[in-house]
Amino acid sequence: MSLRMSMDHLREVEGKRVQDPLLASRKKPATCVPGPIIVGAGPSGLATAACLKEQGVLSLILERTDCIGSLWQHKTYDRLRLHLPKQFCELPLMPFPKDFPTYPTKQQFLAYLDSYTRRFDLRLVFNQTVTSAEFDQSSQCWRVKSLGLKGEETEYSSQWLIVATGENAEELVPQFEGMSDFGGPILHTSSYKSGEMFCRKKVLVIGCGNSGMEVSLDLCNFNARPSLAVRDSVHVLPQEMLGRSTFGLSMWLLKWLPIGLVDWFLLLMSYFILGDTASYGLNRPKVGPLQLKSMSGKTPVLDVGTLKKIKSGDIKVFRGIKRIRHHAVDFVDGKSETFDAIILATGYRSNVPSWLKEADMFSEEDGYPKKPFPNGWKGKNGLYSVGFTKRGLLGASMDARSISQDIEQSRNLDGEGRHFKALSLATPLHP
């Protein structure tokens, strides 16, 4: 064999070696995180990280977007305010500023989250979309894989994994017959900012929760002609009664009275303040508002002025949708109406089953913990969840405290020191 043929043969062999799938699949080793990994930098994730920090435990938050509170930053309408008084929405260890109004605006809440993150010097890695998380029996650690903006994969390893992606990770977009034939804009409330672009337009808002009702009111304020499609029964309560927030009054009454009696009182007061909502197409459920919330997590609507517009006829109410046609909608009661645009106020859903490789703690059907509140925060092998209580920021704060205390106890049982070494990661950390 000639020298030339030998060299060509060697190059061919070397080329095959480079293309060997076993060699090509080798990746850099996982980044070992000495504290818990928290997936999600919304209020729930931030609250948990702060509670851990207070216990002397450093955590690392992985966030798929480029900011904290991305739902509030990018997917909420301009006029949004907290629906509950600020004292029921503050995160652990830090109240809202005293000069904030009772119901802080979207911008004020985001400023609060930013101050909260900086005060506790929380550690975040942005633009990291978690694609899988699985418990490794051999190392007794969670192996978390994520993708960066350029598709680069990073793997993290930790003894603890905290799921904080929440109830509102992905838009819930229902499919109706004929949607593709409508011919006008159809958008989810996550893309809605204000009614300015719908001035003088006939707009159908599908969904009558707090978002649907408030978007309808916002459309009225911009001289649009909104209508509400109401499929289910709904409890509408005044935001305040007897000079106090309805929520705060309810919490106070529950300290002394059974839930059924408190529901009776709320409905009686609502009738005197708002009137018979059924006469305007908003039928009430048979179960009281607090009992329904406890049973199903369905939140009553706290009216901020929408009902007045419904009473005046500025907002029309229709029944559920049968089909959609070209710039028109047929309803289940036989009525039809023309529209220029449709807004889907149909809510969000959890995306946990798409990336968490675990079958015991979370349901595959809805992505919520299988154990009901208040016991859904803890799973096996150092797995936790926060923000899946269907009880807003108050429930998330309760979970955050429970998780931090449990992890601190487990570290003490393991004989670990009280302080972790500072994280040293190549990826830039916030702030």
C-alpha positions in Angstrom: 0.0 0.0 0.0 1.4 3.4 -1.0 2.0 6.1 1.5 -0.6 8.3 -0.2 -3.2 5.5 0.1 -2.3 5.0 3.7 -2.8 8.7 4.5 -6.1 8.8 2.7 -7.2 5.7 4.6 -6.2 7.4 7.9 -8.2 10.5 7.1 -11.2 8.4 6.3 -11.0 6.6 9.6 -10.5 9.9 11.5 -13.5 11.4 9.7 -15.7 8.4 10.8 -14.4 8.8 14.4 -15.5 12.5 14.5 -19.0 11.5 13.2 -19.3 8.6 15.7 -22.7 9.3 17.4 -21.3 8.3 20.8 -18.5 10.9 20.5 -20.8 13.5 19.0 -23.3 13.2 21.8 -20.7 14.1 24.5 -21.7 17.3 26.2 -20.1 19.4 28.9 -20.8 18.2 32.4 -23.8 19.5 34.4 -23.4 22.7 36.4 -23.7 21.6 40.1 -25.9 24.0 42.0 -25.3 23.8 45.7 -28.8 25.1 46.6 -32.3 24.6 45.2 -33.1 25.2 41.5 -36.2 27.3 41.0 -37.9 27.2 37.6 -39.8 30.4 37.0 -39.1 34.0 38.0 -42.6 35.1 38.6 -43.8 36.3 42.1 -44.0 32.7 43.3 -40.4 31.9 42.4 -39.1 35.2 43.8 -41.0 34.7 47.1 -39.5 31.2 47.5 -36.0 32.4 46.8 -36.3 35.2 49.3 -37.6 32.9 52.0 -34.7 30.5 51.3 -32.3 33.4 51.5 -33.7 34.4 54.9 -32.9 30.8 56.0 -29.3 31.2 54.7 -29.9 29.1 51.6 -28.9 30.4 48.2 -31.0 29.3 45.3 -30.8 29.7 41.5 -33.8 30.8 39.5 -34.0 29.7 35.8 -36.3 32.0 33.8 -37.3 31.4 30.1 -37.8 35.1 29.3 -35.5 38.1 29.7 -37.2 39.6 32.9 -38.8 38.8 36.2 -42.6 38.7 36.3 -42.9 38.1 32.6 -46.6 37.5 32.7 -47.1 41.0 34.2 -44.4 42.5 32.0 -45.5 41.2 28.6 -49.0 39.6 28.8 -51.2 42.0 30.7 -53.3 45.0 29.6 -52.4 48.5 30.5 -55.2 49.3 32.9 -54.6 46.3 35.1 -54.6 46.8 38.8 -54.4 44.2 41.6 -57.9 43.0 42.2 -57.3 42.5 45.9 -56.0 45.1 48.4 -52.2 45.3 48.6 -51.9 43.7 52.0 -53.2 40.5 50.6 -50.8 40.5 47.7 -47.5 41.4 49.3 -44.7 38.8 49.1 -43.1 37.4 52.3 -40.7 39.6 54.3 -41.4 42.9 52.4 -44.6 44.9 52.4 -45.6 47.3 49.6 -44.5 50.9 50.0 -46.9 52.9 52.2 -47.5 55.4 49.5 -48.9 52.8 47.1 -52.7 52.9 46.6 -54.9 50.2 48.0 -55.0 48.5 44.6 -51.6 49.0 43.0 -51.3 49.5 39.2 -49.5 47.1 36.9 -46.4 49.4 36.8 -46.4 49.7 40.6 -46.5 46.0 41.1 -43.6 45.5 38.7 -41.6 48.1 40.5 -42.3 46.2 43.7 -41.1 43.0 42.2 -37.9 44.7 41.0 -37.2 46.2 44.5 -37.9 42.8 46.0 -35.4 41.0 43.8 -32.7 43.6 44.5 -33.3 43.7 48.2 -32.8 40.0 48.6 -30.1 39.9 45.9 -31.8 37.0 44.2 -29.8 35.0 41.7 -31.3 34.5 38.3 -30.3 33.2 34.9 -32.5 34.6 32.1 -33.4 33.2 28.7 -33.2 29.7 29.9 -36.2 27.5 28.8 -36.3 24.4 30.8 -36.9 21.5 28.5 -36.7 18.6 31.0 -36.2 17.9 34.6 -35.7 14.4 35.9 -34.5 12.8 39.2 -31.3 10.8 38.8 -31.4 7.9 41.2 -27.6 7.3 41.0 -26.6 10.8 42.1 -29.8 11.5 44.1 -30.1 14.8 42.3 -32.4 16.5 39.9 -30.9 17.0 36.4 -32.4 20.0 34.7 -31.8 20.7 31.1 -32.5 24.1 29.5 -32.1 25.8 26.1 -30.6 29.3 25.6 -31.5 31.9 23.0 -29.2 30.3 20.4 -30.4 26.8 21.1 -27.4 26.0 23.3 -28.2 23.4 26.0 -27.1 23.7 29.6 -27.6 21.1 32.3 -27.9 21.8 36.0 -27.8 19.5 38.9 -29.3 20.0 42.4 -30.6 18.1 45.4 -33.8 20.2 45.3 -36.1 21.3 42.5 -38.8 23.9 43.0 -41.5 24.2 40.3 -42.6 27.9 40.1 -43.9 28.1 36.5 -47.4 28.6 37.9 -50.9 28.3 36.8 -50.5 30.8 33.9 -47.6 29.4 32.0 -49.4 29.0 28.6 -52.4 30.7 27.0 -55.6 28.6 26.9 -57.0 29.0 23.4 -60.3 27.1 22.8 -61.2 26.1 19.2 -64.6 27.0 17.9 -66.2 25.8 14.7 -65.5 28.3 11.9 -62.7 30.2 13.6 -60.6 30.2 10.4 -63.5 31.8 8.5 -63.9 34.8 10.7 -61.8 37.1 8.7 -61.0 39.6 11.4 -58.5 39.7 14.3 -58.8 37.0 17.0 -56.5 37.5 19.9 -56.0 36.2 23.4 -56.0 38.7 26.3 -52.3 38.1 26.6 -51.8 40.2 23.5 -54.4 42.8 24.4 -53.0 46.1 25.7 -55.8 48.7 25.4 -59.0 49.3 23.5 -57.4 52.1 21.5 -57.1 50.0 18.4 -60.7 48.9 18.6 -62.3 52.3 18.7 -65.8 52.2 17.1 -65.4 48.5 16.4 -67.8 45.7 17.5 -65.8 43.4 19.6 -66.8 40.0 21.2 -65.0 39.2 24.4 -65.2 35.4 25.1 -65.0 34.7 28.8 -66.5 36.5 31.8 -63.8 36.1 34.5 -62.1 39.2 35.9 -60.0 39.7 32.8 -63.0 39.4 30.4 -65.1 41.8 32.4 -62.3 44.3 32.8 -61.3 44.2 29.1 -64.9 44.8 28.2 -64.9 47.9 30.4 -61.6 49.1 28.9 -63.1 48.7 25.4 -66.1 50.9 26.4 -63.7 53.6 27.6 -62.1 53.7 24.2 -65.5 54.0 22.4 -65.6 50.4 21.2 -68.8 48.4 21.2 -68.1 45.3 23.2 -70.2 42.2 23.9 -69.6 39.4 26.4 -70.0 35.7 25.5 -71.0 34.0 28.8 -71.0 30.2 28.7 -71.0 29.4 32.4 -72.6 30.8 35.5 -70.6 33.3 37.4 -70.5 35.1 40.8 -70.2 38.8 40.4 -69.4 40.6 43.7 -68.7 44.3 44.4 -65.1 45.0 44.9 -65.9 46.7 48.2 -68.8 46.6 50.6 -69.5 48.3 53.9 -66.4 50.5 53.3 -64.0 47.5 53.2 -62.7 45.3 50.4 -65.0 42.3 49.9 -62.1 39.9 50.1 -60.8 41.4 53.4 -64.3 41.4 54.9 -64.8 37.8 53.8 -61.5 36.7 55.5 -62.5 38.5 58.7 -66.0 36.9 58.8 -64.6 33.5 58.2 -62.8 33.8 61.5 -66.1 33.8 63.3 -68.7 32.3 61.0 -69.1 29.1 58.9 -68.4 29.5 55.2 -72.0 28.9 54.2 -73.2 31.8 56.4 -70.5 34.1 55.0 -71.6 33.2 51.4 -75.2 34.0 52.3 -74.1 37.4 53.6 -72.0 38.2 50.5 -74.8 37.3 48.2 -77.3 39.3 50.1 -75.1 42.4 50.1 -74.3 41.9 46.4 -78.0 41.8 45.6 -78.6 45.1 47.4 -75.5 46.8 45.8 -75.5 45.2 42.3 -79.1 44.0 41.9 -80.1 40.7 40.3 -77.2 39.9 37.9 -79.3 37.1 36.3 -81.6 39.7 34.8 -78.6 40.9 32.8 -77.5 37.5 31.6 -75.1 36.7 34.4 -76.6 33.7 36.2 -75.1 32.8 39.6 -73.9 29.2 40.4 -75.9 27.3 42.9 -72.9 27.0 45.2 -71.8 30.2 47.1 -68.8 32.1 45.9 -66.4 31.1 48.8 -67.5 27.5 48.7 -67.1 27.4 44.9 -63.6 28.9 45.2 -62.7 26.3 47.8 -64.1 23.4 45.8 -62.9 24.2 42.3 -60.6 27.2 42.5 -63.0 29.3 40.4 -62.6 32.9 41.4 -65.6 35.2 41.7 -65.6 38.4 39.6 -64.9 41.6 41.6 -66.8 44.3 39.7 -64.8 47.5 39.0 -67.6 49.1 36.9 -68.4 46.6 34.2 -71.8 45.8 35.5 -72.9 49.4 35.3 -72.0 49.3 31.6 -73.9 46.1 31.1 -77.0 47.6 32.8 -76.8 50.6 30.5 -76.6 48.5 27.4 -73.1 49.6 26.5 -72.0 46.0 26.9 -74.2 43.3 25.5 -74.3 39.8 27.0 -74.7 36.7 24.8 -74.8 33.0 25.7 -72.2 30.4 24.7 -70.9 30.2 21.1 -72.2 27.7 18.6 -70.1 28.6 15.6 -68.1 31.4 14.1 -68.7 32.7 10.6 -67.3 35.5 8.4 -67.4 38.5 10.7 -70.3 36.9 12.6 -71.0 34.6 15.5 -73.9 32.2 16.1 -74.8 31.6 19.7 -76.3 28.5 21.4 -79.6 30.3 22.0 -80.2 30.9 18.3 -79.1 34.5 18.2 -76.5 35.8 15.7 -74.4 39.0 15.7 -71.8 40.6 13.5 -68.4 41.5 14.9 -65.2 43.1 13.8 -62.9 41.4 16.3 -62.8 38.7 18.9 -60.8 38.7 22.1 -60.3 35.4 24.0 -60.4 36.0 27.8 -60.1 32.3 28.2 -57.3 32.1 30.8 -54.1 30.1 31.0 -52.9 26.7 32.0 -49.9 25.0 33.5 -47.2 23.5 31.3 -45.5 21.4 33.9 -46.3 18.0 32.3 -44.4 19.1 29.1 -41.0 19.2 30.9 -41.1 17.6 34.3 -40.4 13.9 34.1 -42.3 12.9 37.2 -45.6 11.0 37.7 -46.3 11.2 41.4 -46.7 14.9 42.3 -48.3 16.6 39.3 -51.4 15.5 37.3 -50.8 14.8 33.6 -54.3 16.2 32.9 -54.0 19.7 34.2 -50.5 20.1 35.4 -51.5 20.8 39.0 -50.3 19.0 42.2 -52.5 16.0 42.8 -52.8 16.9 46.5 -55.2 19.7 47.2 -54.4 22.9 49.0 -52.7 23.3 51.5 -50.8 20.1 51.0 -49.7 20.3 47.4 -46.4 22.1 47.9 -44.2 19.0 48.7 -43.4 16.0 46.6 -40.7 13.3 46.8 -36.9 13.4 46.4 -36.6 17.1 47.1 -39.4 18.2 44.6 -41.6 21.2 45.5 -44.2 23.4 43.9 -45.2 26.9 44.6 -48.0 29.0 43.0 -50.4 26.2 42.2 -52.9 26.9 45.0 -55.6 28.7 42.9 -55.4 31.2 45.7 -53.3 33.9 44.2 -50.3 35.5 45.8 -51.5 34.8 49.3 -51.4 31.0 48.6 -48.0 31.3 46.9 -46.5 33.1 49.9 -47.8 30.3 52.2 -46.1 27.7 50.0 -42.9 29.7 49.8 -42.6 29.8 53.6 -43.3 26.1 53.9 -40.8 25.1 51.3 -38.0 27.2 52.8 -38.5 25.8 56.2 -38.6 22.2 54.9 -35.4 22.6 53.0 -33.6 24.2 55.9 -34.7 21.3 58.1 -33.5 18.8 55.6 -30.1 20.5 55.4 -29.8 20.4 59.1 -30.6 16.7 59.2 -27.9 16.1 56.6 -25.4 17.9 58.8 -24.7 20.6 56.2 -23.5 24.1 57.1 -25.8 27.0 57.2 -24.3 28.9 54.4 -23.6 27.8 50.8 -20.6 29.0 48.9 -21.3 31.7 46.4 -22.5 30.3 43.0 -19.8 30.5 40.3 -21.6 30.1 36.9 -20.3 31.2 33.5 -23.8 32.5 32.6 -24.4 36.1 33.8 -26.6 36.4 36.9 -29.0 39.1 37.9 -28.9 41.7 39.1 
